[in-house]
Amino acid sequence: MSVKIRLQRHGKKGKPFYWVVAADARATRDGKFLEKIGTYNPNTNPATVDLNVDSAVKWLFNGAQPTDTAKTVLSTQGALLKHHLQGGVRKGALTQEQADAKFTAWLEEKANKVNAKKEGLTSSKAAEKAKRLAAEKVVSEKRAAAIAEAKAAPVEAPASEEANEETEA
């Protein structure tokens, strides 16, 4: 039996939500699976991924083949890196402590990048909101000035202007 690590779609129309699962390659997309490894939500910015890295590495060592999208998800979460480092440990190129140190360093770097992106998004949203507020204030001030000008101008009756024009002719 060949095993695939793939995404299983859940959620409603237009709002997909995926489970990352290890499933038999012959099973249907949303059908029976062997183990749920994590979740993937592309609706958030940045996308939210909750993945059990150790379980994913276990399945990779057992020969499970990830699909293209699942491979991207595993890569962004570090499961493929951990699989690679564990292969080095098995071959004797690294010790377990060195592999763990490299993996934790990579995780910290990745977390810093994600936090920087989140902060950039929040600051851009705040700047856009401030820009819209300033534009709205300018429009409000113009309206208030036009209303004040209209109230201050003397009001003449249009009928009296027409009567003056007829007598002059």
N, C-alpha and C positions, 0 to 999 in steps of 0.2 A: 504494500500500500504506500503510495507516494503522498507526502504531506506537504501542504502549502500553507504559508503564513499569508493571510489576505485580509481584506476589509469586508465586513459584513454590514450592509446598510440598514440603518434604523432611522427614526425620525419621520417627519411628515413631508409633504410635497414642498419642494423649494427650501427646506431646512434639513439637509442631511446630517446625520450623526452616525459615526461608524464604530463598530467594535473591531479590534484587531484580534483575529482568531487563528489558531492552528486547526486546519480542517483537511479532511481527505480531499484529494484533488478531484475526485469524481462527484463530490457532494455539490448541491446547488449553491448559488451565491449566498443566499440567506438561510440555508438549510442547516443540517447537523454539523456540529464542530466538535473537535476534541478538547480544546481548552481555550478559554478567553484570556488573552494576554494583556489587553488594555483597551483604551478608547481613544478616538480621534474626533475632534469637533472643528471642522473648517469654518464654521460660522463666526467665530471670534477673530479678533485681530490683535495679536498674532494667534494662529491656530492653537487650540488647546489639545495637548496630547498627554494622556496618563498611561504609562506603559510599565509593565513589570519586566525590567531589563533582564533579570536573572532567568525568568521563564522563557523569554525570547531567545536568549543565548543557549539555553538547554535544548530548545527545539532546533536551533540552527546546528548544534553539534549532533543532533539525532538525524540530520539530513533534510530538514524541512527547507523548501525553496520559497523565498518570499516573492510575491508579485512585484511589479514595478513600483506601484504606489506604496505598497507595504514596505518595500525596500527603502524608499525615501523616508518614510516615517521612522523605521528602525534606525536609519542612519542619523537622522536629526536628533534622536534620543540617545544615541551612543551605543546601541545594542550591537551594531556591526563592528564598532571599534573594540568593544569588550570581547566579542567573539574572536577578533583578530589577535588581541593581546593574550587571551587564554590559549589560543593556538601556539603562540610563542612560548608560553609557560610550559605547555605539554612537550614542546620540542626541546626545551632546555635553554632557549635563547634569553629568557627573562626569568626572574624570580617572581613569585606571587606578589611580594611587596612592591617591586618595581612596576608591575602591571597595574596594581591598584593605585599607586601614586600617579601614574600617567593618566589613568581613567578619571580620578578625582580632579586632577588639574584641568583636564579637558571639560569636565562637567562644570567647574567653576567658571571657566572662560565662556562656555556656552550660556550659562546663567547670566553672566555680565552682559553679553550681547543681547539677550532677550530683554533684560531690564532696561538697557539703553534704548531699545526700540520702543518699549512701552512708554518710557519717559518722553521720548521724542514725539510719539503720537499724542500724549496728553498735553505736551507743551504746544504742539501745533494746533490742537483743538482749542486750547485756551487763547492762543494768538488770534485764531479765526473768530472766536466769539467776541474778543475785544475789538477787533476790526469791524465786525457787524454792528456792535453796540455804538461805536464812534460814528459810523455812517448813519445809524438811526437817530442819534442825537443831532447831527447836522440837519437832517430832514425835519426833525421836530422843531428845531430853532427857526428854520425858514418858514414853516407853517405858522408858528407863533408870531413871527415878525409880520407876515402877510395879514394875519387876523388883526393885529394891533394897528397896522396901517389902514386897514379897511374901516376900523372903528373910529380912527382919528380923522379921517377925511370927511369934509362936510358933505352931507347928503342933500342933493338938489333933486327936485321933482322933475322927472322927464317931461311931464306935460307942460311945465312952465317954460322949458327950453324950446319946445315946439311952438308955443304961443308967441314967443319973442321972434322966432324966425319968420312966422307968418306976417307979423306986423311990419317987419323990416322990408319985406318984399313988395 
